[in-house]
């Protein structure tokens, strides 16, 4: 089974935003929402140590995605090729997953009350695996490379394992992102310095936390006690027997 | 009240006669609504439990989630089915409340839920009785205080389930409301479900309360049961029965007079 991943070469990205436009056009992304993004990071440092880059990002399709357990209905799931996807028919639009993504890679589509995010263009690729995601196909600088990481003959495999590729991970948030960054190491450091994954956004929002940590155990205990009580009463009744008259 | 206590009030003949005589406890509309409600609860509880699959929130064990899920083409279909049944439930209960406002809803709220002084005395007495002390329970109306308390829980729980269900299904009032509606929906179902075990056991399994279970089919309970468990209601029924008898007798008298007149007319 394929294991999809993406590599982004920061040395090639010119920040034109064509990938973002292609994605918006392909998936009718809501105004104000984003399945991928390009954020310029202005020059920093003193000559000759000056660094500037573009944080070009998308869903990291993490190995241990924090958004999946946050979703109550299982609408957010990880498919067999490692892509983290949203079953729109099952999504109730509660936004628990949006709050639980440390990369801010999800948004609530207010038009349809569903959550939307990058799925590596699964609907384009599944019927024809030779196609590429819209952002990859559109990038004029070929800064985005997509493919099957588990295939040793693939370009992405050679790039990720053959060069010092890095992921947007920190000591607090290390959930195995499958988007790899290539190029000057300073640029990745800049991205991590300005847009680190948020360690507070790995859990659902307050209602979800209250539910899972307090209400669920309380309700389960209450139901169990009620069931045990009536079971005990029934066994007592069995031991006592019934009378033919007078009840 | 025990059989021995009932025997103090009645001769053996009266005792057996009362166990045969029936009093009407439920209207047909109430019986249908009860079983409709029970069927909806069964369907919505199983599909609802099977819809919550994420580990931090799950309610049902995996085999229940799998079995219920396998009935439907997909889990998305199950979600639509859960919402559709819920909407039918809300519509039926709302129509019942609107058309039956005077005869059923108002009556239910006023007489079947409100606790009176005897009801308040019933709770400690019942607890003492459960703990093995010989205590006389205060006389009860058509429903005892425990049933009334559970009825109130069900009424509030039903409203909470309906409102939160509508908020989630139609995204009313914004996403914050949707996020809080899920745990509130869950808790309301859990609280009613905990009481449901006791309700089903008391009604369907406990021998002393079995006439109440059958009354949910026939609408009637025997007079001895009414006397022993709901004496205040039994007194009320006897009073109304006496009034009705009097009314019939007076009608009989009038009709007798009319009949005599007509009779005399025909014969003349």
Interface residues (C-beta under 8 A of the other chain):
Chain A: X68 X69 X70 X71 X72 X73 X74 X87 X89 X90 X92 X93 X94 X95 X96 X108 X113 X204 X205 X207 X208 X210 X211 X212 X215 X216 X219 X220 X222 X223 X225 X226 X227 X229 X230 X233 X234 X237 X242 X243 X245 X246 X247
Chain B: X3 X6 X51 X52 X53 X54 X55 X56 X57 X59 X74 X75 X76 X79 X80 X168 X171 X175 X178 X179 X180 X182 X183 X186 X187 X190 X191 X193 X194 X195 X197 X198 X200 X201 X205 X206 X207 X208 X210
